Amino acid sequence: MFTVALHFLISYSSRRLEVIGVPPWEVPVISLFPLEIRNLAYYYTFFSLLLVTSFIVYLIFHSTLGLKLIAIREGELGIRVHGINTFRIKVLIFMFSAICWSVVGSIYSHFNGFVSPDSSFDLWISLRPVVYTMFGGLYTFIGPILGCSILLTIDRLLLTPMLPGFSPFLYGTILITMTLRQVFHKTT
């Protein structure tokens, strides 16, 4: 809850700054030697980030760190009894996640060409990865990638041209359904 509250606080504060005259920050175009990064280059950049991140996550899944994370998920007290520092593991994974998000956010801001409260602090942008992960399947390696691919394909090819504005309803329904499925699955 704290993160959602912090999200709204930062969003509200930055919007208030824009009201009093601070415009969105323009991000300069990245140029590598004689080449300027444009849309196709962004595609390859994001795809290579997907491959590198997926490889690192795969290595984590199939390591002792992955086993420790599963043990923390199933019952933290049980792993702490064996003398494993769960706080250190959680901070390590949080740092890895923050590094991934900061790299993607930096490239995304260059892709947009500017940074504003609407492009950076939108709750919709923050909730999409959660919906993709839950739709694809929690606790799986390939599930979030497939969930993202399927939902984005449906959104871009069907919903946006035919039913504009229907995407939040669909994603909200998926989020509620998958959350209830997880809750009732854990209780049985």
C-alpha positions as CSV (number, residue, x, y, z in Angstrom):
1,M,0.0,0.0,0.0
2,F,2.9,2.3,0.7
3,T,4.2,2.1,-2.8
4,V,0.8,2.9,-4.3
5,A,0.5,5.9,-1.9
6,L,4.0,7.0,-2.8
7,H,3.1,6.7,-6.5
8,F,0.1,9.0,-6.1
9,L,2.0,11.4,-4.0
10,I,4.8,11.8,-6.6
11,S,2.3,11.9,-9.4
12,Y,0.2,14.6,-7.7
13,S,3.3,16.7,-6.8
14,S,4.7,16.6,-10.2
15,R,1.4,17.5,-11.8
16,R,1.2,20.5,-9.4
17,L,4.7,21.6,-10.5
18,E,3.5,21.5,-14.1
19,V,0.5,23.7,-13.2
20,I,2.8,26.4,-11.8
21,G,4.9,26.5,-15.0
22,V,7.4,23.6,-15.0
23,P,7.0,22.0,-18.5
24,P,7.7,18.3,-19.2
25,W,11.4,17.6,-19.5
26,E,12.6,17.0,-23.0
27,V,15.0,14.1,-23.4
28,P,17.7,14.5,-26.0
29,V,18.0,12.0,-28.8
30,I,20.7,9.4,-28.2
31,S,23.3,9.3,-31.0
32,L,25.9,6.6,-31.2
33,F,28.6,7.7,-33.6
34,P,26.8,8.6,-36.8
35,L,23.7,6.7,-36.0
36,E,20.6,8.1,-34.2
37,I,18.4,5.7,-32.4
38,R,14.9,5.6,-34.0
39,N,12.0,3.2,-33.7
40,L,13.6,0.1,-35.3
41,A,16.6,0.5,-33.1
42,Y,14.4,0.8,-30.1
43,Y,12.8,-2.5,-31.0
44,Y,16.2,-4.2,-31.2
45,T,17.3,-2.5,-28.0
46,F,14.2,-3.6,-26.0
47,F,14.4,-7.1,-27.5
48,S,18.0,-7.5,-26.5
49,L,17.2,-6.3,-23.0
50,L,14.4,-8.9,-22.9
51,L,16.9,-11.6,-23.9
52,V,19.6,-10.5,-21.4
53,T,17.1,-10.1,-18.5
54,S,15.4,-13.4,-19.4
55,F,18.8,-15.2,-19.3
56,I,19.7,-13.7,-16.0
57,V,16.2,-14.6,-14.5
58,Y,16.7,-18.1,-15.9
59,L,20.0,-18.4,-14.2
60,I,18.5,-17.2,-10.9
61,F,15.6,-19.7,-11.3
62,H,18.0,-22.6,-11.6
63,S,20.5,-21.6,-8.9
64,T,20.6,-21.9,-5.1
65,L,19.3,-18.3,-5.0
66,G,16.2,-19.5,-6.8
67,L,15.7,-22.3,-4.4
68,K,16.1,-19.9,-1.5
69,L,13.5,-17.6,-3.1
70,I,11.0,-20.4,-3.4
71,A,11.7,-21.3,0.2
72,I,11.0,-17.7,1.2
73,R,7.8,-17.7,-0.8
74,E,6.6,-21.0,0.8
75,G,7.5,-20.1,4.4
76,E,10.1,-17.6,5.4
77,L,10.3,-18.8,9.0
78,G,11.4,-22.2,7.8
79,I,14.3,-20.9,5.9
80,R,15.4,-18.5,8.6
81,V,15.6,-21.4,11.0
82,H,18.3,-22.9,8.8
83,G,20.3,-19.7,9.3
84,I,19.8,-18.1,5.9
85,N,19.6,-14.3,5.8
86,T,16.3,-13.7,4.1
87,F,16.6,-9.9,4.3
88,R,19.8,-10.0,2.3
89,I,18.2,-12.2,-0.4
90,K,15.1,-9.9,-0.6
91,V,17.3,-6.8,-0.9
92,L,19.4,-8.5,-3.6
93,I,16.3,-9.4,-5.7
94,F,14.8,-5.9,-5.1
95,M,18.0,-4.3,-6.4
96,F,18.0,-6.6,-9.5
97,S,14.4,-5.6,-10.2
98,A,15.2,-1.9,-9.6
99,I,18.1,-2.0,-12.0
100,C,16.0,-3.7,-14.7
101,W,13.2,-1.1,-14.3
102,S,15.6,1.8,-14.3
103,V,17.3,0.7,-17.5
104,V,13.9,0.1,-19.3
105,G,12.5,3.4,-17.9
106,S,15.5,5.3,-19.2
107,I,15.2,3.9,-22.7
108,Y,11.4,4.4,-22.6
109,S,11.9,8.1,-21.8
110,H,14.2,8.4,-24.8
111,F,11.7,6.6,-26.9
112,N,8.9,9.1,-25.9
113,G,11.3,12.0,-26.2
114,F,10.1,13.6,-23.0
115,V,9.4,12.9,-19.3
116,S,6.2,14.1,-17.8
117,P,3.9,13.0,-15.0
118,D,1.5,11.4,-17.4
119,S,4.2,9.4,-19.2
120,S,6.2,8.4,-16.1
121,F,3.9,8.2,-13.1
122,D,0.8,6.8,-14.7
123,L,-0.8,4.0,-12.6
124,W,-1.8,2.3,-15.8
125,I,1.9,1.9,-16.8
126,S,2.7,0.5,-13.4
127,L,-0.2,-2.0,-13.4
128,R,0.4,-3.5,-16.9
129,P,3.4,-5.7,-15.9
130,V,1.4,-7.0,-13.0
131,V,-1.5,-8.0,-15.3
132,Y,0.9,-9.5,-17.8
133,T,2.6,-11.6,-15.1
134,M,-0.7,-12.8,-13.6
135,F,-2.2,-13.6,-17.0
136,G,0.8,-15.5,-18.1
137,G,1.2,-17.4,-14.8
138,L,2.9,-16.7,-11.5
139,Y,5.9,-18.7,-10.5
140,T,6.8,-19.6,-14.1
141,F,9.7,-18.5,-16.2
142,I,8.0,-18.2,-19.6
143,G,4.5,-17.2,-18.4
144,P,5.0,-13.4,-18.1
145,I,6.6,-13.3,-21.5
146,L,3.7,-15.2,-23.1
147,G,1.1,-13.2,-21.1
148,C,2.6,-10.0,-22.3
149,S,2.8,-11.2,-25.9
150,I,-0.8,-12.4,-25.9
151,L,-2.3,-9.4,-24.2
152,L,-0.4,-6.8,-26.2
153,T,-1.3,-8.6,-29.5
154,I,-5.0,-8.6,-28.5
155,D,-4.8,-5.0,-27.4
156,R,-3.0,-3.7,-30.5
157,L,-4.7,-5.7,-33.2
158,L,-8.3,-6.1,-31.9
159,L,-9.1,-3.7,-29.0
160,T,-7.5,-0.5,-30.1
161,P,-8.9,-0.4,-33.6
162,M,-12.3,-1.8,-32.8
163,L,-13.1,-0.9,-29.2
164,P,-10.9,2.1,-28.2
165,G,-10.9,2.6,-24.4
166,F,-11.8,-1.0,-23.7
167,S,-8.3,-2.1,-22.7
168,P,-8.5,-0.8,-19.1
169,F,-11.7,-2.8,-18.6
170,L,-10.2,-6.0,-20.0
171,Y,-7.0,-5.6,-18.0
172,G,-8.9,-4.8,-14.8
173,T,-11.1,-7.8,-15.3
174,I,-8.1,-10.0,-15.8
175,L,-6.4,-8.5,-12.7
176,I,-9.4,-9.1,-10.5
177,T,-10.0,-12.6,-11.9
178,M,-6.4,-13.8,-11.5
179,T,-6.2,-12.2,-8.0
180,L,-9.4,-14.1,-6.9
181,R,-8.0,-17.3,-8.5
182,Q,-4.8,-17.0,-6.5
183,V,-6.7,-16.2,-3.2
184,F,-9.1,-19.2,-3.6
185,H,-6.3,-21.5,-4.9
186,K,-4.2,-20.8,-1.8
187,T,-7.2,-21.4,0.6
188,T,-8.0,-24.8,-0.9
